[in-house]
């Protein structure tokens, strides 16, 4: 009786790449999963080639790329297969991360330690959950994750980074980081999970009578204002619509005194290379676009990102940023809608307060221990806050369960 011996796999080699220009898009995207548009090659590479990140910014790409065997001397061929990857950035500040560590930076400064540069594993300017240790589905996940984390720790030592920070993680991903001594942070964030509703009225039907009537009244007032509201895919937008989306993005930044993260070139890139992931809700009055949201979708997930208006109308923000998108998610059978960072007013619009997970490692042992201790107390406070918020939403008792730290950790959403 003979036995065929299975050959051992070639060893993993991890390289640090200053951008995605030399990484084949098909090889990178094979790592991204079914529901996460922001880790796709076209989105991240678009930020790089349009100058939103890279030279002259505080987001310098230092991505970790794992392959089997030696790194090809002439670069990766078009048919390359990656074992894994990590979108990573050498940071000179903390803007655009949405997991705020300004107090940590101040504490480090008070202890005579520099907080910058640091290394951040994230999608720039995008507070959306998703995979960060990207692993090919045919690979041994634990082995590839360990090799990628080894490379990140080596990169931290080589660059003199104060620490490593992996942001907006899926709860199931935390274990790999915790095994390496990283500590976990929880941050509240509003989100919507489909509980099997078939229509928007089904969704409203689980709310109290007062909240159901209030939402219907708010939607009716938008219609009565003479506003035409529509939801469009990226490929359906003409020149005027794309220009309006850009103008509304800028208008909202001007309103809050903020500098734009995304430039004109990136909006053109979206139209040319990523329109199939774009969903917008827009409103017009007398044939003129007056408000818009820019959102992204992939698989069963929908992500709300930017809102802006050129005219002010009561309840229009709620209609475009929440109601119309939830209605779309219900009709399309989507499982999840993330509405972006902040805004407890979202809870009155049918979203639930959940938690976003992040993992952190600080090179200085004393700082690491102090911040980890503070964060453990913060986690308890965040969990209590999220669970308390469940009693203040619009749903009747017996309606959708709260999205708590414990349920998310069990993978129930």
C-alpha positions as CSV (number, residue, x, y, z in Angstrom):
1,X,0.0,0.0,0.0
2,X,1.6,3.3,-1.1
3,X,1.0,6.8,0.3
4,X,1.5,9.9,-1.8
5,X,3.4,12.4,0.2
6,X,2.0,16.0,0.1
7,X,4.9,18.4,-0.7
8,X,5.5,21.1,1.9
9,X,4.6,24.6,1.0
10,X,7.3,27.1,0.2
11,X,8.1,29.4,3.1
12,X,6.4,32.8,3.4
13,X,8.3,35.9,2.4
14,X,6.9,39.3,3.5
15,X,8.0,42.5,1.8
16,X,7.2,46.1,2.7
17,X,5.9,48.0,-0.4
18,X,5.7,51.8,-0.7
19,X,2.3,51.7,-2.5
20,X,0.1,49.4,-4.5
21,X,1.4,50.4,-7.9
22,X,3.5,47.3,-8.4
23,X,0.9,44.9,-6.9
24,X,-1.5,43.3,-9.4
25,X,-5.1,44.3,-8.6
26,X,-6.4,40.7,-9.1
27,X,-3.9,39.3,-6.7
28,X,-4.7,41.9,-4.0
29,X,-8.5,41.7,-4.5
30,X,-8.4,37.9,-4.0
31,X,-7.7,38.6,-0.3
32,X,-10.5,41.1,0.3
33,X,-13.6,39.0,1.0
34,X,-17.2,39.4,-0.3
35,X,-18.4,42.5,1.6
36,X,-15.6,45.0,2.0
37,X,-15.1,47.6,-0.8
38,X,-12.6,49.8,1.0
39,X,-9.7,47.3,1.2
40,X,-10.0,46.7,-2.6
41,X,-7.0,47.6,-4.7
42,X,-8.9,50.3,-6.7
43,X,-9.9,52.2,-3.6
44,X,-6.6,52.2,-1.9
45,X,-4.5,52.7,-5.0
46,X,-6.8,55.5,-6.0
47,X,-6.0,57.4,-2.8
48,X,-2.3,56.9,-3.6
49,X,-2.3,57.9,-7.3
50,X,-4.5,61.0,-6.7
51,X,-2.3,62.3,-3.9
52,X,-4.8,62.0,-1.1
53,X,-2.1,59.9,0.6
54,X,1.6,59.5,0.0
55,X,4.4,62.0,-0.4
56,X,3.6,65.3,1.2
57,X,0.8,63.9,3.4
58,X,0.7,62.3,6.9
59,X,-0.3,59.0,5.3
60,X,2.8,57.3,3.8
61,X,2.0,53.8,2.5
62,X,4.2,50.9,3.9
63,X,2.0,47.9,3.0
64,X,3.1,44.4,4.1
65,X,2.8,41.8,1.3
66,X,3.3,38.1,1.8
67,X,4.1,35.6,-1.0
68,X,5.2,32.0,-1.0
69,X,8.9,31.6,-1.9
70,X,11.3,34.4,-2.8
71,X,10.1,37.8,-3.8
72,X,10.5,37.9,-7.7
73,X,13.5,40.0,-8.7
74,X,11.6,41.8,-11.4
75,X,8.5,42.5,-9.3
76,X,5.3,40.6,-9.1
77,X,4.0,39.2,-12.4
78,X,0.4,39.9,-13.5
79,X,-0.7,36.3,-12.5
80,X,0.9,36.5,-9.0
81,X,-0.9,34.9,-6.1
82,X,-0.5,36.6,-2.7
83,X,-0.6,34.7,0.5
84,X,-1.6,37.8,2.5
85,X,-1.3,41.5,2.9
86,X,-1.8,44.4,5.3
87,X,-2.7,48.0,4.3
88,X,-0.4,50.0,6.5
89,X,0.7,53.6,6.8
90,X,3.5,55.5,8.5
91,X,1.7,58.3,10.2
92,X,2.8,61.8,11.1
93,X,-0.5,62.7,12.9
94,X,-3.8,61.1,13.8
95,X,-6.2,62.9,11.4
96,X,-8.6,60.8,9.4
97,X,-8.4,57.7,11.6
98,X,-11.7,58.2,13.6
99,X,-10.3,56.1,16.5
100,X,-9.0,59.1,18.5
101,X,-5.7,58.8,20.3
102,X,-4.9,62.5,20.9
103,X,-5.0,62.0,24.7
104,X,-2.6,59.1,24.3
105,X,-0.2,61.3,22.3
106,X,-0.4,64.0,25.0
107,X,0.2,61.5,27.7
108,X,3.3,60.2,25.8
109,X,4.6,63.7,25.3
110,X,4.2,64.4,29.1
111,X,6.3,61.3,29.7
112,X,9.0,62.6,27.4
113,X,8.2,60.1,24.6
114,X,7.4,60.9,21.0
115,X,4.1,59.6,19.7
116,X,4.8,60.2,16.0
117,X,5.7,58.6,13.8
118,X,3.4,55.6,14.4
119,X,2.2,52.8,12.2
120,X,-1.5,52.5,11.5
121,X,-3.3,49.5,9.9
122,X,-6.4,51.0,8.4
123,X,-8.2,52.5,5.4
124,X,-7.6,56.2,5.4
125,X,-10.5,58.5,6.1
126,X,-12.9,55.6,6.4
127,X,-14.5,54.6,9.7
128,X,-15.9,51.3,8.4
129,X,-15.3,47.8,9.8
130,X,-13.4,45.3,7.7
131,X,-10.5,42.9,7.4
132,X,-7.0,44.3,8.1
133,X,-4.9,41.2,8.1
134,X,-5.8,40.1,4.6
135,X,-5.3,36.3,3.9
136,X,-5.8,34.3,0.8
137,X,-8.7,31.8,1.4
138,X,-6.5,28.8,0.4
139,X,-3.9,29.7,3.0
140,X,-3.4,28.7,6.7
141,X,-4.8,31.9,8.2
142,X,-3.0,31.7,11.5
143,X,0.4,31.2,9.9
144,X,0.0,34.1,7.4
145,X,-1.3,36.4,10.1
146,X,1.6,35.6,12.3
147,X,4.1,36.3,9.5
148,X,2.4,39.6,8.7
149,X,2.4,40.7,12.3
150,X,6.1,39.7,12.6
151,X,6.7,42.0,9.6
152,X,4.8,44.9,11.2
153,X,6.8,44.6,14.4
154,X,10.0,44.6,12.4
155,X,8.8,47.6,10.5
156,X,8.0,49.5,13.7
157,X,11.6,48.8,14.9
158,X,13.1,49.9,11.6
159,X,11.1,53.2,11.4
160,X,11.3,54.1,15.0
161,X,7.5,54.1,15.3
162,X,6.1,54.6,18.7
163,X,3.6,51.8,18.2
164,X,1.2,49.9,16.0
165,X,-2.6,50.5,15.7
166,X,-5.1,48.4,13.8
167,X,-8.4,50.3,13.4
168,X,-12.0,49.3,12.7
169,X,-11.5,45.6,13.0
170,X,-14.0,42.9,12.7
171,X,-14.4,41.3,16.2
172,X,-13.2,37.9,15.0
173,X,-9.9,39.4,14.0
174,X,-8.9,40.5,17.5
175,X,-7.5,37.2,18.6
176,X,-4.5,37.4,16.2
177,X,-3.5,40.7,17.6
178,X,-4.2,39.8,21.3
179,X,-1.9,36.8,20.9
180,X,0.9,39.2,20.1
181,X,0.3,41.3,23.2
182,X,-1.8,44.0,21.6
183,X,-4.6,45.5,23.8
184,X,-8.2,46.1,22.6
185,X,-10.2,49.3,22.5
186,X,-13.9,49.6,21.9
187,X,-15.5,52.7,20.4
188,X,-19.3,53.3,20.1
189,X,-20.7,53.6,16.6
190,X,-24.2,53.5,15.2
191,X,-25.1,50.7,12.7
192,X,-28.1,48.9,11.2
193,X,-28.5,45.2,10.9
194,X,-31.3,43.6,8.8
195,X,-33.5,41.4,11.0
196,X,-35.4,39.9,8.1
197,X,-37.6,42.9,7.1
198,X,-39.0,42.7,3.6
199,X,-40.3,46.3,3.4
200,X,-39.6,49.7,5.0
201,X,-43.0,49.5,6.6
202,X,-42.0,46.2,8.2
203,X,-39.0,47.9,9.7
204,X,-41.2,50.8,10.9
205,X,-43.7,48.3,12.3
206,X,-41.4,47.3,15.1
207,X,-41.2,50.8,16.4
208,X,-43.4,52.6,18.9
209,X,-46.4,54.3,17.4
210,X,-45.0,57.8,18.2
211,X,-41.6,57.1,16.5
212,X,-43.2,55.4,13.5
213,X,-45.5,58.5,13.0
214,X,-42.5,60.9,13.5
215,X,-40.4,59.2,10.8
216,X,-43.3,59.2,8.4
217,X,-44.0,62.8,9.1
218,X,-40.3,63.7,8.5
219,X,-40.3,61.9,5.2
220,X,-43.6,63.5,4.1
221,X,-42.3,67.0,4.9
222,X,-39.3,66.4,2.5
223,X,-41.7,65.4,-0.3
224,X,-44.0,68.4,0.5
225,X,-41.0,70.8,0.1
226,X,-41.0,70.0,-3.6
227,X,-37.9,67.9,-3.4
228,X,-37.4,65.0,-5.7
229,X,-35.3,62.3,-4.0
230,X,-33.6,59.4,-5.7
231,X,-31.1,56.7,-5.2
232,X,-28.6,56.1,-8.0
233,X,-25.7,53.7,-8.7
234,X,-22.4,55.2,-9.6
235,X,-22.7,54.2,-13.3
236,X,-26.0,56.1,-13.5
237,X,-24.5,59.5,-12.5
238,X,-24.0,62.0,-15.4
239,X,-21.5,64.9,-15.3
240,X,-23.9,67.2,-13.4
241,X,-24.7,64.6,-10.8
242,X,-21.0,63.8,-10.1
243,X,-20.3,67.5,-9.9
244,X,-23.1,67.9,-7.4
245,X,-21.8,65.0,-5.2
246,X,-18.4,66.7,-5.1
247,X,-19.9,70.2,-4.4
248,X,-22.0,68.8,-1.6
249,X,-19.0,67.1,0.0
250,X,-17.1,70.4,-0.1
251,X,-20.2,72.3,1.3
252,X,-20.4,70.1,4.3
253,X,-16.6,70.5,5.0
254,X,-16.9,74.3,4.7
255,X,-19.9,74.2,7.1
256,X,-17.7,72.5,9.8
257,X,-14.5,74.4,8.9
258,X,-12.7,71.2,7.9
259,X,-10.1,70.5,5.2
260,X,-11.0,68.0,2.5
261,X,-9.4,64.6,2.7
262,X,-10.5,63.7,-0.9
263,X,-9.6,65.9,-3.9
264,X,-11.0,66.4,-7.4
265,X,-8.7,63.8,-8.8
266,X,-10.0,61.2,-6.4
267,X,-13.6,61.9,-7.4
268,X,-12.6,61.4,-11.0
269,X,-10.9,58.2,-10.1
270,X,-14.1,56.9,-8.4
271,X,-16.0,57.6,-11.5
272,X,-13.6,55.9,-13.8
273,X,-12.4,52.9,-11.6
274,X,-14.8,52.4,-8.7
275,X,-18.3,53.5,-9.8
276,X,-19.6,50.0,-9.5
277,X,-19.2,50.3,-5.7
278,X,-20.8,53.7,-5.5
279,X,-24.4,54.4,-4.3
280,X,-25.7,57.9,-3.9
281,X,-28.9,59.4,-2.6
282,X,-29.6,62.8,-4.1
283,X,-32.3,65.5,-3.9
284,X,-33.1,68.1,-6.5
285,X,-35.5,71.0,-6.7
286,X,-36.5,72.5,-10.0
287,X,-34.0,70.3,-11.8
288,X,-31.1,71.5,-9.7
289,X,-29.3,69.0,-7.4
290,X,-29.3,70.5,-3.8
291,X,-28.1,67.6,-1.6
292,X,-26.3,64.3,-1.8
293,X,-24.8,61.4,0.1
294,X,-21.9,59.4,-1.2
295,X,-22.0,55.7,-0.1
296,X,-20.3,52.4,-1.1
297,X,-21.6,48.9,-1.3
298,X,-20.3,45.4,-1.8
299,X,-21.9,42.0,-1.3
300,X,-24.4,42.3,1.6
301,X,-23.0,45.5,3.1
302,X,-23.7,49.2,2.6
303,X,-21.5,52.0,4.0
304,X,-22.6,55.6,4.4
305,X,-19.8,58.0,4.1
306,X,-20.4,61.7,3.1
307,X,-23.3,64.0,3.2
308,X,-23.7,67.6,2.1
309,X,-26.3,70.1,1.0
310,X,-26.3,73.3,-1.1
311,X,-29.7,74.3,0.3
312,X,-31.1,73.7,3.8
313,X,-34.3,71.8,4.1
314,X,-35.8,70.3,7.3
315,X,-35.3,66.5,7.6
316,X,-33.5,66.2,4.3
317,X,-30.4,64.9,6.0
318,X,-32.4,62.2,7.7
319,X,-34.1,61.2,4.4
320,X,-30.9,60.9,2.4
321,X,-28.4,59.7,5.0
322,X,-30.7,57.2,6.8
323,X,-34.2,56.5,5.6
324,X,-33.6,56.1,1.9
325,X,-30.5,54.0,2.5
326,X,-32.2,51.8,5.0
327,X,-35.1,51.4,2.6
328,X,-32.6,50.4,-0.1
329,X,-30.9,47.9,2.2
330,X,-34.3,46.3,3.1
331,X,-35.4,46.1,-0.5
332,X,-32.1,44.8,-1.7
333,X,-31.9,42.2,1.1
334,X,-28.6,43.6,2.4
335,X,-27.5,42.4,5.8
336,X,-25.7,45.5,7.2
337,X,-25.6,49.3,6.9
338,X,-22.9,51.3,8.6
339,X,-23.7,55.0,8.8
340,X,-20.3,56.3,9.7
341,X,-18.8,57.7,12.9
342,X,-20.6,59.7,15.6
343,X,-24.1,61.0,15.9
344,X,-26.3,59.6,18.6
345,X,-29.3,61.2,16.8
346,X,-29.0,58.2,14.5
347,X,-30.5,56.0,17.2
348,X,-33.8,57.8,16.8
349,X,-33.7,57.0,13.1
350,X,-33.7,53.2,13.5
351,X,-30.0,52.5,13.9
352,X,-28.6,50.7,17.0
353,X,-25.5,51.6,19.0
354,X,-22.8,49.0,18.6
355,X,-19.0,49.0,19.1
356,X,-16.1,49.2,16.8
357,X,-13.0,47.3,17.8
358,X,-9.4,48.3,17.4
359,X,-6.1,46.8,18.6
360,X,-3.0,48.6,19.8
361,X,0.7,47.9,20.7
362,X,3.1,50.6,22.1
363,X,6.8,50.0,21.9
364,X,7.6,51.6,25.2
365,X,6.6,49.0,27.8
366,X,5.7,51.6,30.5
367,X,3.4,53.5,28.1
368,X,1.9,50.3,26.8
369,X,1.0,49.2,30.3
370,X,-0.4,52.6,31.3
371,X,-2.6,53.0,28.2
372,X,-3.7,49.4,28.3
373,X,-4.9,49.9,31.9
374,X,-6.8,53.0,31.0
375,X,-8.3,51.3,27.9
376,X,-9.6,48.4,30.0
377,X,-11.6,50.8,32.1
378,X,-12.7,52.6,29.0
379,X,-14.0,49.3,27.5
380,X,-16.2,48.7,30.6
381,X,-17.6,52.3,30.3
382,X,-18.3,51.9,26.6
383,X,-20.0,48.5,27.0
384,X,-22.2,50.0,29.8
385,X,-23.1,53.0,27.6
386,X,-24.0,50.8,24.6
387,X,-26.2,48.5,26.6
388,X,-27.9,51.5,28.3
389,X,-28.6,53.1,24.9
390,X,-30.6,50.1,23.8
391,X,-33.4,51.3,26.0
392,X,-33.6,54.7,24.3
393,X,-34.2,53.7,20.7
394,X,-37.5,53.8,18.8
395,X,-38.3,50.1,18.9
396,X,-41.0,48.6,21.0
397,X,-40.0,46.1,23.7
398,X,-39.4,42.8,21.9
399,X,-38.1,44.6,18.8
400,X,-34.6,44.2,17.3
401,X,-32.0,43.3,20.0
402,X,-29.3,45.8,20.8
403,X,-25.9,45.5,19.2
404,X,-23.7,45.2,22.2
405,X,-20.1,44.6,22.7
406,X,-20.9,41.0,23.9
407,X,-23.1,40.1,20.9
408,X,-20.6,41.5,18.4
409,X,-17.8,39.6,20.0
410,X,-19.8,36.3,19.5
411,X,-20.2,37.1,15.8
412,X,-24.0,37.5,16.0
413,X,-24.2,40.4,13.6
